[in-house]
Amino acid sequence: MYIEELIPGINLETGNIEFKEILKEGKKPGESGGYFEIGWLKELAAFANTTGGTMFVGVKNDTHEVNPLDHEAFDKIVQLINRQTKQHVEPEIPYRISPIAVPGYTPARYVMRIDVKRSSYAPITVKFKDTGTIYVRKFGLTSVATSEEIRNLVLDSENIHFDAAVTQTQYRKQDFSLFEAYFKKANGRELSEKELFSIGFISEDGKLSKGAMLFQDGFESDKTLVVCSEYKGISKGDNATYATKSIKANLLREYEDIIDFIGERSADGYIKVFGGQEKLISFPPRSLQEAIINALAHRNYFMDGSQIEINRFADRLEIVSPGSLPGLRQLNEETNLSSIPPIRRNEVICAAFSLLKLMEKRGSGFDKIEEDYAPYGEKFAPMASSSSDFFALTLPDLAFKEGLISKNQSPAIYPDVELSGKKDLAILSYCYPKPRSAAEIAKQLGITPSSYFRQKVLERLCQSQHLIKIEKGPTTLYSTNRERVHLAYF
């Protein structure tokens, strides 16, 4: 039997018709290598990038003779398509699989029909071995898109945000227990599916959006990778880190883990003052929440291989998120946070956080951070930096009396033992932010960089291991040893 006998009118491979005898996966034999799955994944992606199309599986490509699939083979191919498209195709393509019974077989055998709609989220990319390729369908053939075709795909797409794309996964209430718990705690009632539909969390037929998937219990993906690090000094180059933690979980679990990581490394208590005691905290809780949620909500999830960085330094917390904030100009340590436009990148994710009362609906999060820090003065002013690749928000540590330290400052420090030299503390403070030469140190102290100063003062501090000598070509630099000298807090 030929395909035109089974389905009248279908007899040629055209711009929107493709025949495959079988779908396979794995490495092809021979030196040329390659993988079987790329051959048919690119056909499906090309359909989605152009006008849509249909692939028939169980039909010989050259003769169009039907070679039907038994029930077991049909089920395995369905699972194969689902697995491979999720792993290698981005964004997900809209497809539907249906069986066509072939007469004359007992038990029944089928031709598989895969209908692919034109995607509203083009360009669709097939990603393999860290390389993405965009395919289009032309004159019955699949080919790599030209730069002009890619540009047209972008212009023709509906430009819907990453998180608004609808997946093939059905919403199940039991898969969102943590989300439900947050909602009930924030609102004092149960969450309804109507509310989820109203924010694009689920579609009319109950399918999850991509943004909703990121809140699902047990979700784990490189898409949501967060790396938390604690550094001993005021920059990444300051010796080793105290601790590093990688997090890949749903967004609410990540929020909790980030809060825990920072909380374990921050002041939260009271100090004695004249006439009583004062509250001492490193970061205002509201500002900390706003900063973390902002990073999770506005991250560019299209940037594969990227991560949110939570960097805890001695004097501050830096939260760096992939992708610039939408509508934002180039920023360099901007302290006027209220001037940053409140434009959302991921509408569904932002709306979901708003439902849980973790995010301001009116986009006033940066204003709240400014309000929290305003009473502490300019040296504790939070700031933002941005480029086309990242957005960074810096929260000063309120428990650190120096405020934010620049590399030209001499911060308050204390060594692990009492030092005998009159200028020892001044030297160690000056060399704490960055390595200095003997001439620079002497100039800072208002003295001459004599041989006596080098041998009797600097060398003595090196021998006690409070200074570290760094040979940099013909120049010798001195850096404070942070293992033995610490920054002073309140």
Summary of the structure (lengths in Angstrom):
residues: 490
radius of gyration: 30.2
end to end distance: 85.7
largest distance: 103.3
contacts: 1481
relative contact order: 0.08
helix: 32%
strand: 27%
